[in-house]
Amino acid sequence: MNMGSVYPERYQQLLNEKADELKQLFREFDPPELEVFSSPEDHYRLRAEFRVWHQDHDIYYVMFERGSNRVPIRIDQCPMVAEPIHDIMFDLLEEIKKIPELGRKLFQIDFLSTLSGEVLVTLLYHRAIDENWYQLARPLKDKFGIDLVGRSRKTKLLLDRDFVIEKMSVGNDTLIYKQVENSFTQPNGRVAEKMLDWAVDVTADHTGDLLELYCGNGNFTIAVAKNFDRVLATEISKTSVNAAQFNIHENGLDNINIIRLSSEEFTQAMNKEREFRRLKDIDLDSYDFSTVLVDPPRSGLDKDTENLVQSYSRILYISCNPNTLKDNLLGLSETHAIERFALFDQFPYTDHKECGVWLVKKDSKG
C-alpha cells in the first residue's frame, strides 16, 4: 500500500481548504491577502524515516496509524518521498535481506536527500555494531552511490559522510547548505526555496542589522544576509552551529556572526541579566538591530523572548504551528501590524501549515 494519502487530483482543493482555515484562524488580526505557496504534488519529501519490520525471513518497511504502534501497515511504494529516495529504498532493503548480519535487529532506516540527487542513508540497530559493519555495508554504498551511517546505542559509524550538500536556487543566487544527518532541515526542498525567496523579498530595501533567533544551520541566515549590514544569529545545537559556520564560508559571506545561545539566554544577555563567555568577542551594543527573524519550535516564543522581539521595528516570524503563532500575535499585534502573510505547503495532504508573517511597528509605518 502507499505510505500516507497522496491524491494529486485533489491537491489544489486540499490546499485551498488549508488557506481558508488559516484565514479564519487569523481573521481577528485583519491580515493582508494570504500569499499561498504550493508544493509539488508528489515526490516532495527530501527527508524520511521508516520503521523496519521483521517477519519470518522477510524484512519490509511499515507505518502505523497515528497514535498507535501496535498494528504495522506494510509499505510497498511511497509516492511522497523524493525520487532519489524512492529510486533506491526498496532495492536497498532487498540487498540488506541478502546479508543477514547487516539486517539483524535493524529497526529503522532514515533517508536524507537533496534536490541535486545526493542521498544519505542511516541504518539504526537495536544491537551493538562494530568495525565489521563497515565490510558488510560497503557493498551497499558502492552499489547505490550513497553515503551510509550506522547507528546503535552510543555508536555511530560512517561510510563516508554524515551530511549532504544541498544547493538551492533563491532569486538569481545558488546557495550552498551542509545538511547533517539527524539534524533539522526543511523536508520539502521546492517549498523551502519558495520560503527563502519570500524571506528575501520581504526584508529587501531595509537598513540596519538583523538579529536571528533559532537559526539552525543558517537556512534563512544565508539567504537574507545580503539585505542587511550585519547579521547576528543564535542557535543552541552545536551540530547546527558548526553547519552554519560551514555554510557561511561556502557562500562567501563576511557579515554574519553565529553564537551558540538559546533564545532565552540571548534575551538575558540583551537585558544585561547575565554575562556569557560565548559572547566575549561580541559587542552587542555595537549592533543596530532594525529587524528580528524568528523560526521557533512548535511551542512558539516564550514570553520573555516575545517581549524582546517586540522591541524591534520589524519582525519576520516563520512558524510551524499556527496556534502558537496566534498566541504570540496576540501580544505582538499590540505594537506591530501584519504587512505580509504567507502559507507554505511543506507537508501536502496533511493538516500541517507552515506560515510566514512580516510585522512592522505601528509607529514606524509609512
FIPA-317239 format. One record per residue (C-alpha): residue in one letter; x, y, z; residue number from 1. Coordinates in steps of 0.001 Angstrom, whole numbers, plus 500000, padded with zeros to 6 digits. Each point is the difference from the previous one (the first is absolute). Last residue first. Layout:
residues N
r east north up k
a X Y Z NUM
...
end
This chain:
residues 366
r east north up k
g 504996 554923 506406 366
k 499923 497696 502965 365
s 502410 500726 502865 364
d 497399 500622 502748 363
k 498167 496784 499096 362
k 503043 497785 500159 361
v 500174 497820 496896 360
l 499086 496302 499881 359
w 500821 497427 497330 358
v 498337 496627 500579 357
g 500991 496669 498483 356
c 498024 496826 500565 355
e 500475 496237 499759 354
k 496667 498180 500193 353
h 499739 496304 500900 352
d 496548 498431 499548 351
t 501431 497390 497627 350
y 499619 499326 496271 349
p 503005 502188 499162 348
f 502655 500627 502697 347
q 502107 503104 499275 346
d 497036 501932 498587 345
f 501278 503511 500718 344
l 497267 502422 501078 343
a 500858 503699 499992 342
f 499073 503293 501704 341
r 501542 503386 499236 340
e 499369 503385 501659 339
i 498861 498848 503453 338
a 499933 502969 502381 337
h 502210 500333 503064 336
t 499597 501397 503523 335
e 496936 498244 501378 334
s 500309 497462 497185 333
l 503016 498460 501718 332
g 498003 498941 503053 331
l 497104 498198 498318 330
l 502466 499082 497278 329
n 501804 497654 502379 328
d 496830 497975 500654 327
k 499231 499946 496264 326
l 503457 498640 499250 325
t 499425 497382 502710 324
n 496877 498851 498139 323
p 501490 500353 496504 322
n 502789 497505 500788 321
c 502999 499726 497640 320
s 500631 503742 500178 319
i 502340 502439 498264 318
y 499815 503467 501579 317
l 501706 502948 498311 316
i 499790 502954 502375 315
r 500688 503661 499255 314
s 500542 502969 502284 313
y 501474 498050 502902 312
s 498789 500099 503623 311
q 497351 497319 499454 310
v 502672 497371 499474 309
l 501216 500531 503557 308
n 496474 499718 501426 307
e 499397 496805 498021 306
t 503312 498662 501287 305
d 498887 500630 503588 304
k 496593 498432 499363 303
d 501276 496802 498397 302
l 499765 499953 496227 301
g 498284 497108 498215 300
s 499467 496508 501402 299
r 500367 498529 496521 298
p 503663 501016 499907 297
p 500953 503592 499172 296
d 500918 501582 496648 295
v 500694 503600 501006 294
l 501398 502854 497925 293
v 500624 503389 501614 292
t 500365 503299 498140 291
s 501464 503402 500823 290
f 502832 498748 502181 289
d 502688 502673 500020 288
y 502847 497947 501421 287
s 502906 501566 501897 286
d 498320 499420 503373 285
l 500209 496238 499512 284
d 503786 500105 499839 283
i 500797 496350 499262 282
d 503410 498522 500857 281
k 499048 499076 503581 280
l 496554 498798 498940 279
r 500663 496276 500515 278
r 501325 500883 503440 277
f 496485 501042 500940 276
e 498924 502867 502258 275
r 496580 500024 501606 274
e 497116 502434 500661 273
k 501233 502681 497591 272
n 496598 499923 498203 271
m 501763 499041 496772 270
a 501844 497203 501774 269
q 496835 498671 501661 268
t 498224 500040 496638 267
f 502944 498126 498500 266
e 499690 497349 502691 265
e 496262 499546 499350 264
s 500581 499813 496241 263
s 502535 497254 500601 262
l 503652 500867 499483 261
r 502694 498741 497648 260
i 501001 503174 498173 259
i 500115 500464 496221 258
n 501478 503184 498490 257
i 499155 501025 496446 256
n 501361 502840 497808 255
d 502762 498109 498190 254
l 498112 497757 497606 253
g 501808 497869 497401 252
n 497249 497395 499623 251
e 502313 497156 501029 250
h 501186 501937 503057 249
i 496519 500807 501297 248
n 498919 496424 499302 247
f 502865 498517 502023 246
q 499210 502314 502930 245
a 496341 498975 499769 244
a 500966 496320 500049 243
n 502052 500550 503166 242
v 497098 501880 501607 241
s 497604 497202 499028 240
t 502194 497340 501620 239
k 500445 502127 503139 238
s 496223 500385 500368 237
i 499061 503192 501922 236
e 499658 502427 497085 235
t 500426 503770 499820 234
a 500519 502355 497055 233
l 501608 503426 499798 232
v 499755 501477 496508 231
r 501751 503119 498703 230
d 499280 502703 497406 229
f 496789 498338 498886 228
n 498280 498852 496783 227
k 502908 497783 498925 226
a 499547 497918 503166 225
v 496527 498855 498874 224
a 500903 496663 498371 223
i 502839 498866 502260 222
t 498082 500751 503189 221
f 496815 498291 498790 220
n 501543 496508 500001 219
g 502858 500825 502357 218
n 500383 496456 501316 217
g 497428 500653 502723 216
c 499324 503756 500346 215
y 497826 499781 503141 214
l 500177 503784 500606 213
e 501105 502442 497307 212
l 501010 503605 500637 211
l 500413 502060 496844 210
d 501924 503257 499663 209
g 499066 503359 498522 208
t 498249 500946 496785 207
h 497053 498627 498078 206
d 499510 499751 496251 205
a 499349 496248 499971 204
t 498749 498194 503120 203
v 496684 498899 498461 202
d 501622 498780 496784 201
v 502856 498059 501602 200
a 497530 498228 502299 199
w 497727 499163 497049 198
d 502848 498548 497938 197
l 501115 497976 503029 196
m 496515 498584 500509 195
k 499717 499205 496288 194
e 503285 498083 500118 193
a 498727 498079 503038 192
v 496860 499124 498014 191
r 502169 498351 497360 190
g 502081 498207 502620 189
n 497199 498540 502114 188
p 501659 498510 503089 187
q 501352 503259 501506 186
t 503052 498915 501953 185
f 500368 498982 503626 184
s 502941 497850 501047 183
n 500275 496187 500030 182
e 502296 500007 496961 181
v 501556 503368 499241 180
q 498992 502431 497275 179
k 502809 502131 498567 178
y 498367 502764 498016 177
i 501125 501780 496836 176
l 497995 502855 498480 175
t 499558 500534 496265 174
d 499034 503629 499452 173
n 497827 501644 497354 172
g 496914 499842 502192 171
v 500597 497149 502404 170
s 501076 496758 498319 169
m 501025 497445 502609 168
k 503065 497779 500053 167
e 500122 497285 502649 166
i 503164 498302 501198 165
v 499321 496761 501871 164
f 501179 498977 503455 163
d 501256 497067 502071 162
r 502808 499165 497588 161
d 501897 496829 498972 160
l 498807 497349 500825 159
l 499649 501044 503653 158
l 499553 498142 503324 157
k 498069 501370 503002 156
t 499939 498147 503322 155
k 498565 500972 503422 154
r 496917 497761 499451 153
s 499946 499004 496351 152
r 500493 501993 496838 151
g 501462 499158 496600 150
v 500397 502867 497546 149
l 500191 499557 496238 148
d 500835 502264 497063 147
i 498417 499011 496714 146
g 501088 498818 496555 145
f 497493 497120 499955 144
k 502308 497031 499337 143
d 503120 501452 501660 142
k 498272 501112 503179 141
l 498097 496720 500259 140
p 503201 497983 499428 139
r 501675 501942 502882 138
a 497342 499012 502557 137
l 501312 496541 500979 136
q 503657 501043 500029 135
y 499263 503136 502044 134
w 497726 498118 502422 133
n 502939 497790 501031 132
e 501441 503032 501816 131
d 497269 499765 502640 130
i 496227 500024 500436 129
a 498191 499500 503304 128
r 496365 498994 499786 127
h 496614 501690 499527 126
y 501277 501460 496740 125
l 499558 503132 497880 124
l 501129 500159 496360 123
t 500483 503569 498748 122
v 499904 500763 496267 121
l 501402 503132 498326 120
v 498889 500795 496460 119
e 501255 502628 497550 118
g 497582 500706 497128 117
s 500343 503716 499202 116
l 496853 500896 501951 115
t 501558 498313 502993 114
s 499492 496796 501968 113
l 499747 498810 503592 112
f 498688 496491 500686 111
d 499488 498252 503327 110
i 499746 496218 500418 109
q 498579 498470 503179 108
f 499988 496762 502006 107
l 503067 498064 498869 106
k 500158 497179 502545 105
r 501943 497815 497544 104
g 499919 501576 496517 103
l 503745 500282 499541 102
e 500528 496511 501472 101
p 497476 498525 497577 100
i 501697 501405 496870 99
k 497638 499142 497114 98
k 497124 501769 501787 97
i 502067 503193 499953 96
e 500044 499857 496199 95
e 496200 499820 499885 94
l 499816 502939 502396 93
l 502137 502088 497680 92
d 497830 499039 497017 91
f 497006 501382 501894 90
m 501614 503309 500925 89
i 501955 500617 496799 88
d 497875 501898 497469 87
h 497637 501295 502689 86
i 502829 501841 501739 85
p 501337 501721 496858 84
e 496341 500589 498969 83
a 499117 502030 503059 82
v 497626 498317 502433 81
m 496216 500486 499722 80
p 499342 497217 497496 79
c 500906 497227 502469 78
q 499636 496461 498739 77
d 499880 496577 501653 76
i 499306 501174 503531 75
r 498595 497419 502436 74
i 497647 501222 502714 73
p 501132 499102 503513 72
v 497373 499574 502756 71
r 501255 500869 503479 70
n 501693 503375 499673 69
s 496866 502136 500332 68
g 499412 503754 500220 67
r 499933 500522 496243 66
e 499568 496682 498226 65
f 503302 498256 499630 64
m 502510 499768 497177 63
v 501981 497058 498726 62
y 503048 499262 497877 61
y 500890 496388 499264 60
i 502182 497110 501146 59
d 499135 496364 499229 58
h 501460 496823 501476 57
d 497170 499464 502522 56
q 498726 503527 500539 55
h 502338 502930 500679 54
w 498681 503554 499752 53
v 502067 503100 499228 52
r 498721 503396 501110 51
f 500446 502735 497420 50
e 501390 503526 500291 49
a 499778 502617 497241 48
r 501847 503116 498818 47
l 499916 501465 496500 46
r 496208 499818 499870 45
y 498389 501316 496787 44
h 499519 496923 497830 43
d 496367 500936 499288 42
e 497790 503060 499511 41
p 502906 502440 499943 40
s 499261 502523 502726 39
s 498004 503222 499908 38
f 500752 503464 501313 37
v 496974 502029 501094 36
e 500178 503735 500715 35
l 497107 500951 502284 34
e 498489 503402 499272 33
p 500808 502435 502788 32
p 499382 499146 503662 31
d 496966 501266 501952 30
f 501345 498686 503321 29
e 496607 498559 500977 28
r 499953 497954 496754 27
f 502983 497887 501051 26
l 498316 496603 500430 25
q 497532 500608 497154 24
k 502740 500907 497538 23
l 501949 496900 501041 22
e 497011 497720 499515 21
d 499343 501493 496547 20
a 503639 499468 498992 19
k 499907 496389 501151 18
e 496794 499419 498048 17
n 501572 501505 496880 16
l 502935 497610 500394 15
l 497608 497046 500215 14
q 498194 501092 496834 13
q 503295 500528 498172 12
y 501250 496524 500924 11
r 496889 498029 499163 10
e 501213 498472 496705 9
p 503422 499506 501545 8
y 498539 497713 502691 7
v 502752 498856 502337 6
s 498717 498396 503197 5
g 502670 498569 502255 4
m 502490 497323 498975 3
n 498503 498170 497054 2
m 498964 496350 500309 1
end
